[in-house]
Structure formats: C-alpha cells, structure tokens
Amino acid sequence: MKPGDRYVKIVEWSEEDGCFIGSSPELFYGGCHGEDPVAVFEELCQVVEETVELYRQDGKPLPPPFSGRDFVNAMQRIA
C-alpha cells in the first residue's frame, strides 16, 4: 500500500467548470480536472502521492487521513 492510499479521493462533476474535478479533502481541493472521470481519478491518485512526498520533503507532518466513517460524519456536519 502506498502512503497516499489512506486519503479520501473524490471525483465529481462541476457544472461551473463543465468538467470533472478531483480532490482529496485532507490534502487539497480541486487538484485536477478533465472530461473523463476515470482519467481524473488516475491523475488524482498521482497528485495525492506527489503531495504526500512534498510534505515529507518539507519535513511537515501529514494531516491525519479520514477513515470512511470519519469522512461521512464530517460531510454530514457540513450538509
């Protein structure tokens, strides 16, 4: 398992942008975009791994990853 595998990855359609947007809420929002949701997810996975590596290179602690349950609870508080 790669370090980035622990982080939530979301691909959603953006009416405003007219394309799919990929984000990882613990690490960043709006990290990548495109017309094909599968391609956006693949790119998102790469961006997450690169972000994790940048945290390590900068000596910054990684944000704690949400568990599936934590993520759902956090989204319910927002909604």
N, CA, C and O atoms as a CHARMM CRD file, in Angstrom:
* protein
*
  316
    1    1 MET  N      0.83900  -1.17400   0.00000 PROA 1      0.00000
    2    1 MET  CA     0.00000   0.00000   0.00000 PROA 1      0.00000
    3    1 MET  C      0.89100   1.24700   0.00000 PROA 1      0.00000
    4    1 MET  O      1.86000   1.33700   0.75300 PROA 1      0.00000
    5    2 LYS  N      0.53900   2.19800  -0.85700 PROA 2      0.00000
    6    2 LYS  CA     1.26900   3.46300  -0.92900 PROA 2      0.00000
    7    2 LYS  C      0.74800   4.41900   0.15200 PROA 2      0.00000
    8    2 LYS  O     -0.40000   4.29500   0.57800 PROA 2      0.00000
    9    3 PRO  N      1.57500   5.36500   0.59900 PROA 3      0.00000
   10    3 PRO  CA     1.13800   6.29700   1.64700 PROA 3      0.00000
   11    3 PRO  C     -0.15200   7.04800   1.29800 PROA 3      0.00000
   12    3 PRO  O     -0.98700   7.27900   2.17300 PROA 3      0.00000
   13    4 GLY  N     -0.31800   7.42500   0.04300 PROA 4      0.00000
   14    4 GLY  CA    -1.49900   8.18500  -0.36400 PROA 4      0.00000
   15    4 GLY  C     -2.77600   7.37400  -0.40400 PROA 4      0.00000
   16    4 GLY  O     -3.86600   7.93700  -0.50700 PROA 4      0.00000
   17    5 ASP  N     -2.65700   6.04500  -0.32300 PROA 5      0.00000
   18    5 ASP  CA    -3.84200   5.18900  -0.38000 PROA 5      0.00000
   19    5 ASP  C     -4.76600   5.40500   0.81300 PROA 5      0.00000
   20    5 ASP  O     -5.94100   5.04200   0.75400 PROA 5      0.00000
   21    6 ARG  N     -4.26600   5.97600   1.87000 PROA 6      0.00000
   22    6 ARG  CA    -5.07200   6.18800   3.08100 PROA 6      0.00000
   23    6 ARG  C     -5.97900   7.41900   2.98200 PROA 6      0.00000
   24    6 ARG  O     -6.86400   7.60800   3.81600 PROA 6      0.00000
   25    7 TYR  N     -5.76100   8.24900   1.97200 PROA 7      0.00000
   26    7 TYR  CA    -6.50400   9.50200   1.86500 PROA 7      0.00000
   27    7 TYR  C     -7.71900   9.38300   0.95200 PROA 7      0.00000
   28    7 TYR  O     -7.68600   8.68100  -0.05900 PROA 7      0.00000
   29    8 VAL  N     -8.78700  10.07600   1.32100 PROA 8      0.00000
   30    8 VAL  CA   -10.02500  10.09400   0.54100 PROA 8      0.00000
   31    8 VAL  C     -9.75800  10.79500  -0.78900 PROA 8      0.00000
   32    8 VAL  O     -9.07600  11.81800  -0.84600 PROA 8      0.00000
   33    9 LYS  N    -10.30700  10.22500  -1.84500 PROA 9      0.00000
   34    9 LYS  CA   -10.19100  10.82100  -3.18000 PROA 9      0.00000
   35    9 LYS  C    -11.59600  10.95100  -3.75800 PROA 9      0.00000
   36    9 LYS  O    -12.35200   9.98000  -3.79600 PROA 9      0.00000
   37   10 ILE  N    -11.94000  12.15500  -4.20600 PROA 10     0.00000
   38   10 ILE  CA   -13.27700  12.42800  -4.72800 PROA 10     0.00000
   39   10 ILE  C    -13.16400  12.96300  -6.14900 PROA 10     0.00000
   40   10 ILE  O    -12.37600  13.86600  -6.42600 PROA 10     0.00000
   41   11 VAL  N    -13.96500  12.39200  -7.04400 PROA 11     0.00000
   42   11 VAL  CA   -14.09900  12.91900  -8.39500 PROA 11     0.00000
   43   11 VAL  C    -15.57000  13.27400  -8.55200 PROA 11     0.00000
   44   11 VAL  O    -16.44200  12.42200  -8.38100 PROA 11     0.00000
   45   12 GLU  N    -15.84100  14.52300  -8.87400 PROA 12     0.00000
   46   12 GLU  CA   -17.22200  14.97700  -9.02300 PROA 12     0.00000
   47   12 GLU  C    -17.35000  15.91600 -10.21200 PROA 12     0.00000
   48   12 GLU  O    -16.38900  16.57200 -10.61600 PROA 12     0.00000
   49   13 TRP  N    -18.55300  15.96500 -10.76000 PROA 13     0.00000
   50   13 TRP  CA   -18.84000  16.85000 -11.87900 PROA 13     0.00000
   51   13 TRP  C    -19.02700  18.26600 -11.36400 PROA 13     0.00000
   52   13 TRP  O    -19.70000  18.47300 -10.35500 PROA 13     0.00000
   53   14 SER  N    -18.44500  19.23600 -12.03900 PROA 14     0.00000
   54   14 SER  CA   -18.61500  20.64800 -11.71300 PROA 14     0.00000
   55   14 SER  C    -19.38200  21.32500 -12.84100 PROA 14     0.00000
   56   14 SER  O    -18.87200  21.46700 -13.95200 PROA 14     0.00000
   57   15 GLU  N    -20.60000  21.73700 -12.54900 PROA 15     0.00000
   58   15 GLU  CA   -21.39600  22.48000 -13.54500 PROA 15     0.00000
   59   15 GLU  C    -20.68200  23.77500 -13.91400 PROA 15     0.00000
   60   15 GLU  O    -20.63500  24.16400 -15.08100 PROA 15     0.00000
   61   16 GLU  N    -20.13400  24.42700 -12.90700 PROA 16     0.00000
   62   16 GLU  CA   -19.45900  25.71500 -13.12000 PROA 16     0.00000
   63   16 GLU  C    -18.28300  25.58200 -14.08400 PROA 16     0.00000
   64   16 GLU  O    -18.08900  26.43000 -14.95600 PROA 16     0.00000
   65   17 ASP  N    -17.51000  24.52800 -13.92600 PROA 17     0.00000
   66   17 ASP  CA   -16.31900  24.33600 -14.75200 PROA 17     0.00000
   67   17 ASP  C    -16.58900  23.50300 -16.00700 PROA 17     0.00000
   68   17 ASP  O    -15.79700  23.51500 -16.94900 PROA 17     0.00000
   69   18 GLY  N    -17.71100  22.78300 -16.01100 PROA 18     0.00000
   70   18 GLY  CA   -18.04200  21.94900 -17.15700 PROA 18     0.00000
   71   18 GLY  C    -17.11500  20.75800 -17.32700 PROA 18     0.00000
   72   18 GLY  O    -16.85100  20.32400 -18.44900 PROA 18     0.00000
   73   19 CYS  N    -16.61500  20.22200 -16.19700 PROA 19     0.00000
   74   19 CYS  CA   -15.72900  19.06300 -16.24800 PROA 19     0.00000
   75   19 CYS  C    -15.72400  18.38200 -14.88900 PROA 19     0.00000
   76   19 CYS  O    -16.31700  18.87700 -13.93100 PROA 19     0.00000
   77   20 PHE  N    -15.04800  17.24300 -14.81700 PROA 20     0.00000
   78   20 PHE  CA   -14.88400  16.53500 -13.55300 PROA 20     0.00000
   79   20 PHE  C    -13.71100  17.14900 -12.78900 PROA 20     0.00000
   80   20 PHE  O    -12.69100  17.51300 -13.37300 PROA 20     0.00000
   81   21 ILE  N    -13.88100  17.25600 -11.47500 PROA 21     0.00000
   82   21 ILE  CA   -12.85600  17.82500 -10.60000 PROA 21     0.00000
   83   21 ILE  C    -12.44600  16.74600  -9.60400 PROA 21     0.00000
   84   21 ILE  O    -13.29900  16.08000  -9.01700 PROA 21     0.00000
   85   22 GLY  N    -11.14900  16.57600  -9.41600 PROA 22     0.00000
   86   22 GLY  CA   -10.63400  15.62100  -8.44000 PROA 22     0.00000
   87   22 GLY  C    -10.04700  16.34600  -7.24700 PROA 22     0.00000
   88   22 GLY  O     -9.31100  17.32000  -7.40500 PROA 22     0.00000
   89   23 SER  N    -10.37100  15.87500  -6.05100 PROA 23     0.00000
   90   23 SER  CA    -9.82400  16.48500  -4.84400 PROA 23     0.00000
   91   23 SER  C     -9.60200  15.42700  -3.76900 PROA 23     0.00000
   92   23 SER  O    -10.14300  14.32200  -3.83500 PROA 23     0.00000
   93   24 SER  N     -8.80800  15.78800  -2.79700 PROA 24     0.00000
   94   24 SER  CA    -8.55400  14.95600  -1.62500 PROA 24     0.00000
   95   24 SER  C     -8.69300  15.87400  -0.41100 PROA 24     0.00000
   96   24 SER  O     -7.75400  16.59100  -0.06600 PROA 24     0.00000
   97   25 PRO  N     -9.87300  15.85400   0.24300 PROA 25     0.00000
   98   25 PRO  CA   -10.18700  16.86300   1.26300 PROA 25     0.00000
   99   25 PRO  C     -9.14800  17.03900   2.35900 PROA 25     0.00000
  100   25 PRO  O     -8.96400  18.15300   2.85000 PROA 25     0.00000
  101   26 GLU  N     -8.46900  15.97900   2.75400 PROA 26     0.00000
  102   26 GLU  CA    -7.47000  16.13000   3.80900 PROA 26     0.00000
  103   26 GLU  C     -6.23700  16.87600   3.31800 PROA 26     0.00000
  104   26 GLU  O     -5.52800  17.49600   4.11100 PROA 26     0.00000
  105   27 LEU  N     -5.97600  16.81800   2.00500 PROA 27     0.00000
  106   27 LEU  CA    -4.74400  17.37400   1.46300 PROA 27     0.00000
  107   27 LEU  C     -4.95300  18.63200   0.62300 PROA 27     0.00000
  108   27 LEU  O     -4.17900  19.58300   0.73800 PROA 27     0.00000
  109   28 PHE  N     -5.99100  18.65100  -0.22100 PROA 28     0.00000
  110   28 PHE  CA    -6.22500  19.79100  -1.11700 PROA 28     0.00000
  111   28 PHE  C     -7.60800  19.68100  -1.75100 PROA 28     0.00000
  112   28 PHE  O     -8.21600  18.61000  -1.74700 PROA 28     0.00000
  113   29 TYR  N     -8.10000  20.78700  -2.29400 PROA 29     0.00000
  114   29 TYR  CA    -9.35100  20.81600  -3.05100 PROA 29     0.00000
  115   29 TYR  C     -9.03300  21.20700  -4.48900 PROA 29     0.00000
  116   29 TYR  O     -8.15300  22.03200  -4.73500 PROA 29     0.00000
  117   30 GLY  N     -9.75000  20.61400  -5.43200 PROA 30     0.00000
  118   30 GLY  CA    -9.57400  20.98400  -6.83300 PROA 30     0.00000
  119   30 GLY  C     -8.18800  20.70200  -7.37200 PROA 30     0.00000
  120   30 GLY  O     -7.59900  21.55700  -8.03400 PROA 30     0.00000
  121   31 GLY  N     -7.65500  19.52500  -7.10500 PROA 31     0.00000
  122   31 GLY  CA    -6.29500  19.20500  -7.50500 PROA 31     0.00000
  123   31 GLY  C     -6.09500  18.91200  -8.97500 PROA 31     0.00000
  124   31 GLY  O     -5.00200  19.12500  -9.49900 PROA 31     0.00000
  125   32 CYS  N     -7.13700  18.42200  -9.66300 PROA 32     0.00000
  126   32 CYS  CA    -7.01300  18.11000 -11.08300 PROA 32     0.00000
  127   32 CYS  C     -8.41000  18.11100 -11.69900 PROA 32     0.00000
  128   32 CYS  O     -9.41700  18.08800 -10.99000 PROA 32     0.00000
  129   33 HSD  N     -8.45300  18.13800 -13.01500 PROA 33     0.00000
  130   33 HSD  CA    -9.75100  18.18200 -13.68500 PROA 33     0.00000
  131   33 HSD  C     -9.64500  17.60200 -15.09000 PROA 33     0.00000
  132   33 HSD  O     -8.55000  17.45700 -15.63500 PROA 33     0.00000
  133   34 GLY  N    -10.80600  17.27000 -15.67400 PROA 34     0.00000
  134   34 GLY  CA   -10.81200  16.74800 -17.03300 PROA 34     0.00000
  135   34 GLY  C    -12.20000  16.25700 -17.43900 PROA 34     0.00000
  136   34 GLY  O    -13.15500  16.32900 -16.66500 PROA 34     0.00000
  137   35 GLU  N    -12.28600  15.75900 -18.66600 PROA 35     0.00000
  138   35 GLU  CA   -13.55800  15.31800 -19.23600 PROA 35     0.00000
  139   35 GLU  C    -13.90200  13.86700 -18.89500 PROA 35     0.00000
  140   35 GLU  O    -15.07400  13.49400 -18.91200 PROA 35     0.00000
  141   36 ASP  N    -12.90300  13.05100 -18.58700 PROA 36     0.00000
  142   36 ASP  CA   -13.09800  11.62100 -18.32800 PROA 36     0.00000
  143   36 ASP  C    -12.90500  11.35400 -16.83100 PROA 36     0.00000
  144   36 ASP  O    -11.81100  11.56800 -16.31000 PROA 36     0.00000
  145   37 PRO  N    -13.94600  10.89300 -16.13000 PROA 37     0.00000
  146   37 PRO  CA   -13.80600  10.70000 -14.68000 PROA 37     0.00000
  147   37 PRO  C    -12.74500   9.67000 -14.29400 PROA 37     0.00000
  148   37 PRO  O    -12.09300   9.81200 -13.26000 PROA 37     0.00000
  149   38 VAL  N    -12.56900   8.65100 -15.10400 PROA 38     0.00000
  150   38 VAL  CA   -11.55200   7.63700 -14.79600 PROA 38     0.00000
  151   38 VAL  C    -10.15000   8.23900 -14.91900 PROA 38     0.00000
  152   38 VAL  O     -9.29100   8.00000 -14.07000 PROA 38     0.00000
  153   39 ALA  N     -9.92500   9.01200 -15.96600 PROA 39     0.00000
  154   39 ALA  CA    -8.62600   9.67100 -16.14500 PROA 39     0.00000
  155   39 ALA  C     -8.37100  10.67200 -15.02200 PROA 39     0.00000
  156   39 ALA  O     -7.24100  10.80100 -14.55100 PROA 39     0.00000
  157   40 VAL  N     -9.41500  11.38200 -14.59000 PROA 40     0.00000
  158   40 VAL  CA    -9.26000  12.33600 -13.49100 PROA 40     0.00000
  159   40 VAL  C     -8.88800  11.58700 -12.21500 PROA 40     0.00000
  160   40 VAL  O     -8.03200  12.04400 -11.45700 PROA 40     0.00000
  161   41 PHE  N     -9.52300  10.44200 -11.96900 PROA 41     0.00000
  162   41 PHE  CA    -9.19100   9.67400 -10.77400 PROA 41     0.00000
  163   41 PHE  C     -7.74700   9.18100 -10.81300 PROA 41     0.00000
  164   41 PHE  O     -7.04300   9.23700  -9.80400 PROA 41     0.00000
  165   42 GLU  N     -7.31300   8.70700 -11.95400 PROA 42     0.00000
  166   42 GLU  CA    -5.92400   8.24800 -12.08400 PROA 42     0.00000
  167   42 GLU  C     -4.94500   9.39100 -11.82000 PROA 42     0.00000
  168   42 GLU  O     -3.94800   9.21700 -11.11900 PROA 42     0.00000
  169   43 GLU  N     -5.23800  10.55800 -12.38600 PROA 43     0.00000
  170   43 GLU  CA    -4.37800  11.72700 -12.14100 PROA 43     0.00000
  171   43 GLU  C     -4.44000  12.13100 -10.67600 PROA 43     0.00000
  172   43 GLU  O     -3.42000  12.48700 -10.08600 PROA 43     0.00000
  173   44 LEU  N     -5.62800  12.07900 -10.08700 PROA 44     0.00000
  174   44 LEU  CA    -5.79600  12.43500  -8.68200 PROA 44     0.00000
  175   44 LEU  C     -4.93500  11.54500  -7.79200 PROA 44     0.00000
  176   44 LEU  O     -4.29000  12.03500  -6.86500 PROA 44     0.00000
  177   45 CYS  N     -4.91700  10.26100  -8.06100 PROA 45     0.00000
  178   45 CYS  CA    -4.08100   9.34600  -7.27700 PROA 45     0.00000
  179   45 CYS  C     -2.61200   9.74400  -7.35900 PROA 45     0.00000
  180   45 CYS  O     -1.89400   9.69100  -6.36000 PROA 45     0.00000
  181   46 GLN  N     -2.16800  10.14100  -8.54100 PROA 46     0.00000
  182   46 GLN  CA    -0.78500  10.58000  -8.72100 PROA 46     0.00000
  183   46 GLN  C     -0.52200  11.88000  -7.96100 PROA 46     0.00000
  184   46 GLN  O      0.52100  12.02400  -7.32200 PROA 46     0.00000
  185   47 VAL  N     -1.45800  12.82400  -8.02600 PROA 47     0.00000
  186   47 VAL  CA    -1.29800  14.10900  -7.33400 PROA 47     0.00000
  187   47 VAL  C     -1.24300  13.88700  -5.82300 PROA 47     0.00000
  188   47 VAL  O     -0.46500  14.54100  -5.12800 PROA 47     0.00000
  189   48 VAL  N     -2.06200  12.97100  -5.31200 PROA 48     0.00000
  190   48 VAL  CA    -2.03300  12.66600  -3.87600 PROA 48     0.00000
  191   48 VAL  C     -0.65800  12.13300  -3.48700 PROA 48     0.00000
  192   48 VAL  O     -0.08900  12.57700  -2.49000 PROA 48     0.00000
  193   49 GLU  N     -0.11800  11.19700  -4.24700 PROA 49     0.00000
  194   49 GLU  CA     1.21000  10.65300  -3.93400 PROA 49     0.00000
  195   49 GLU  C      2.27300  11.74500  -3.98200 PROA 49     0.00000
  196   49 GLU  O      3.15600  11.78200  -3.12500 PROA 49     0.00000
  197   50 GLU  N      2.20200  12.63000  -4.96800 PROA 50     0.00000
  198   50 GLU  CA     3.16300  13.72700  -5.07300 PROA 50     0.00000
  199   50 GLU  C      3.02900  14.68400  -3.89400 PROA 50     0.00000
  200   50 GLU  O      4.03100  15.19100  -3.39000 PROA 50     0.00000
  201   51 THR  N      1.80400  14.93400  -3.45300 PROA 51     0.00000
  202   51 THR  CA     1.56900  15.82800  -2.31400 PROA 51     0.00000
  203   51 THR  C      2.13500  15.22800  -1.03800 PROA 51     0.00000
  204   51 THR  O      2.76300  15.92600  -0.24200 PROA 51     0.00000
  205   52 VAL  N      1.91300  13.93100  -0.84200 PROA 52     0.00000
  206   52 VAL  CA     2.46500  13.24800   0.32700 PROA 52     0.00000
  207   52 VAL  C      3.99100  13.35400   0.31400 PROA 52     0.00000
  208   52 VAL  O      4.60400  13.61100   1.35000 PROA 52     0.00000
  209   53 GLU  N      4.59600  13.16000  -0.83800 PROA 53     0.00000
  210   53 GLU  CA     6.06200  13.25700  -0.94800 PROA 53     0.00000
  211   53 GLU  C      6.54300  14.68000  -0.64700 PROA 53     0.00000
  212   53 GLU  O      7.57700  14.85600  -0.00300 PROA 53     0.00000
  213   54 LEU  N      5.80400  15.69400  -1.10500 PROA 54     0.00000
  214   54 LEU  CA     6.18800  17.08300  -0.80400 PROA 54     0.00000
  215   54 LEU  C      6.11900  17.37200   0.69400 PROA 54     0.00000
  216   54 LEU  O      6.98900  18.05700   1.23100 PROA 54     0.00000
  217   55 TYR  N      5.10300  16.86000   1.36600 PROA 55     0.00000
  218   55 TYR  CA     5.02700  17.01300   2.82300 PROA 55     0.00000
  219   55 TYR  C      6.28100  16.42700   3.46400 PROA 55     0.00000
  220   55 TYR  O      6.89000  17.05000   4.33300 PROA 55     0.00000
  221   56 ARG  N      6.66000  15.24100   3.03800 PROA 56     0.00000
  222   56 ARG  CA     7.82700  14.56400   3.61700 PROA 56     0.00000
  223   56 ARG  C      9.11600  15.33400   3.31900 PROA 56     0.00000
  224   56 ARG  O      9.96000  15.50000   4.20000 PROA 56     0.00000
  225   57 GLN  N      9.26700  15.80400   2.07600 PROA 57     0.00000
  226   57 GLN  CA    10.47000  16.55900   1.70900 PROA 57     0.00000
  227   57 GLN  C     10.59200  17.84300   2.51700 PROA 57     0.00000
  228   57 GLN  O     11.69400  18.26100   2.87500 PROA 57     0.00000
  229   58 ASP  N      9.43800  18.47200   2.80600 PROA 58     0.00000
  230   58 ASP  CA     9.43600  19.72100   3.56800 PROA 58     0.00000
  231   58 ASP  C      9.49100  19.48200   5.07500 PROA 58     0.00000
  232   58 ASP  O      9.55900  20.43500   5.85000 PROA 58     0.00000
  233   59 GLY  N      9.46100  18.21500   5.49400 PROA 59     0.00000
  234   59 GLY  CA     9.50900  17.89700   6.91600 PROA 59     0.00000
  235   59 GLY  C      8.21700  18.23400   7.65000 PROA 59     0.00000
  236   59 GLY  O      8.21600  18.35900   8.87500 PROA 59     0.00000
  237   60 LYS  N      7.13200  18.38000   6.92300 PROA 60     0.00000
  238   60 LYS  CA     5.84200  18.69800   7.53600 PROA 60     0.00000
  239   60 LYS  C      5.11200  17.40200   7.88100 PROA 60     0.00000
  240   60 LYS  O      5.19500  16.42100   7.14200 PROA 60     0.00000
  241   61 PRO  N      4.39800  17.40300   9.00600 PROA 61     0.00000
  242   61 PRO  CA     3.60700  16.21100   9.32100 PROA 61     0.00000
  243   61 PRO  C      2.41200  16.11000   8.37900 PROA 61     0.00000
  244   61 PRO  O      1.79700  17.11800   8.03100 PROA 61     0.00000
  245   62 LEU  N      2.09600  14.90900   7.98000 PROA 62     0.00000
  246   62 LEU  CA     0.93300  14.70300   7.12000 PROA 62     0.00000
  247   62 LEU  C     -0.35200  14.87600   7.92900 PROA 62     0.00000
  248   62 LEU  O     -0.40400  14.49700   9.09900 PROA 62     0.00000
  249   63 PRO  N     -1.38200  15.44200   7.31500 PROA 63     0.00000
  250   63 PRO  CA    -2.66400  15.50300   8.00400 PROA 63     0.00000
  251   63 PRO  C     -3.16800  14.08300   8.24400 PROA 63     0.00000
  252   63 PRO  O     -2.91500  13.19200   7.43300 PROA 63     0.00000
  253   64 PRO  N     -3.87500  13.86600   9.34500 PROA 64     0.00000
  254   64 PRO  CA    -4.39400  12.52100   9.55700 PROA 64     0.00000
  255   64 PRO  C     -5.43900  12.18300   8.49500 PROA 64     0.00000
  256   64 PRO  O     -6.29400  13.01300   8.18500 PROA 64     0.00000
  257   65 PRO  N     -5.37800  10.98200   7.93700 PROA 65     0.00000
  258   65 PRO  CA    -6.38400  10.59200   6.94800 PROA 65     0.00000
  259   65 PRO  C     -7.71400  10.31100   7.62800 PROA 65     0.00000
  260   65 PRO  O     -7.75300   9.79800   8.74600 PROA 65     0.00000
  261   66 PHE  N     -8.80300  10.65000   6.94800 PROA 66     0.00000
  262   66 PHE  CA   -10.12900  10.28900   7.43000 PROA 66     0.00000
  263   66 PHE  C    -10.31500   8.78800   7.25200 PROA 66     0.00000
  264   66 PHE  O     -9.86300   8.21400   6.26100 PROA 66     0.00000
  265   67 SER  N    -10.97000   8.16300   8.19600 PROA 67     0.00000
  266   67 SER  CA   -11.47300   6.82400   7.90900 PROA 67     0.00000
  267   67 SER  C    -12.76400   7.02500   7.12800 PROA 67     0.00000
  268   67 SER  O    -13.28100   8.14200   7.09100 PROA 67     0.00000
  269   68 GLY  N    -13.28900   6.00700   6.51700 PROA 68     0.00000
  270   68 GLY  CA   -14.55100   6.13000   5.80200 PROA 68     0.00000
  271   68 GLY  C    -15.64500   6.69200   6.68000 PROA 68     0.00000
  272   68 GLY  O    -16.41800   7.54700   6.24500 PROA 68     0.00000
  273   69 ARG  N    -15.71800   6.22200   7.90500 PROA 69     0.00000
  274   69 ARG  CA   -16.74100   6.68600   8.84800 PROA 69     0.00000
  275   69 ARG  C    -16.50900   8.14700   9.22700 PROA 69     0.00000
  276   69 ARG  O    -17.46200   8.92400   9.28100 PROA 69     0.00000
  277   70 ASP  N    -15.25900   8.53400   9.49200 PROA 70     0.00000
  278   70 ASP  CA   -14.95500   9.91900   9.83600 PROA 70     0.00000
  279   70 ASP  C    -15.34200  10.85600   8.70700 PROA 70     0.00000
  280   70 ASP  O    -15.87000  11.94300   8.94600 PROA 70     0.00000
  281   71 PHE  N    -15.07800  10.43100   7.46700 PROA 71     0.00000
  282   71 PHE  CA   -15.38600  11.26600   6.31500 PROA 71     0.00000
  283   71 PHE  C    -16.89300  11.48400   6.20300 PROA 71     0.00000
  284   71 PHE  O    -17.34300  12.60900   5.99000 PROA 71     0.00000
  285   72 VAL  N    -17.66400  10.42500   6.34300 PROA 72     0.00000
  286   72 VAL  CA   -19.12500  10.53800   6.26400 PROA 72     0.00000
  287   72 VAL  C    -19.63100  11.45100   7.37100 PROA 72     0.00000
  288   72 VAL  O    -20.48500  12.30200   7.12100 PROA 72     0.00000
  289   73 ASN  N    -19.12600  11.29300   8.58200 PROA 73     0.00000
  290   73 ASN  CA   -19.56100  12.14700   9.68900 PROA 73     0.00000
  291   73 ASN  C    -19.20300  13.60900   9.44200 PROA 73     0.00000
  292   73 ASN  O    -19.99600  14.50100   9.74500 PROA 73     0.00000
  293   74 ALA  N    -18.01800  13.86000   8.89700 PROA 74     0.00000
  294   74 ALA  CA   -17.61200  15.23700   8.60400 PROA 74     0.00000
  295   74 ALA  C    -18.52300  15.84800   7.53700 PROA 74     0.00000
  296   74 ALA  O    -18.91600  17.00900   7.65300 PROA 74     0.00000
  297   75 MET  N    -18.85500  15.09200   6.51900 PROA 75     0.00000
  298   75 MET  CA   -19.73400  15.60500   5.46500 PROA 75     0.00000
  299   75 MET  C    -21.14700  15.85500   5.99000 PROA 75     0.00000
  300   75 MET  O    -21.80600  16.79700   5.55000 PROA 75     0.00000
  301   76 GLN  N    -21.61600  15.04100   6.90800 PROA 76     0.00000
  302   76 GLN  CA   -22.93800  15.25700   7.48200 PROA 76     0.00000
  303   76 GLN  C    -22.98600  16.53800   8.30900 PROA 76     0.00000
  304   76 GLN  O    -24.01700  17.21000   8.34400 PROA 76     0.00000
  305   77 ARG  N    -21.89900  16.87900   8.96600 PROA 77     0.00000
  306   77 ARG  CA   -21.85800  18.12500   9.73400 PROA 77     0.00000
  307   77 ARG  C    -21.89100  19.33700   8.82900 PROA 77     0.00000
  308   77 ARG  O    -22.42000  20.38300   9.20600 PROA 77     0.00000
  309   78 ILE  N    -21.32900  19.20800   7.63200 PROA 78     0.00000
  310   78 ILE  CA   -21.29900  20.32000   6.68100 PROA 78     0.00000
  311   78 ILE  C    -22.66600  20.51200   6.03300 PROA 78     0.00000
  312   78 ILE  O    -23.11600  21.64100   5.83700 PROA 78     0.00000
  313   79 ALA  N    -23.31600  19.41200   5.70500 PROA 79     0.00000
  314   79 ALA  CA   -24.59200  19.45100   4.97400 PROA 79     0.00000
  315   79 ALA  C    -25.71000  19.90900   5.80900 PROA 79     0.00000
  316   79 ALA  O    -26.84200  19.99300   5.33300 PROA 79     0.00000
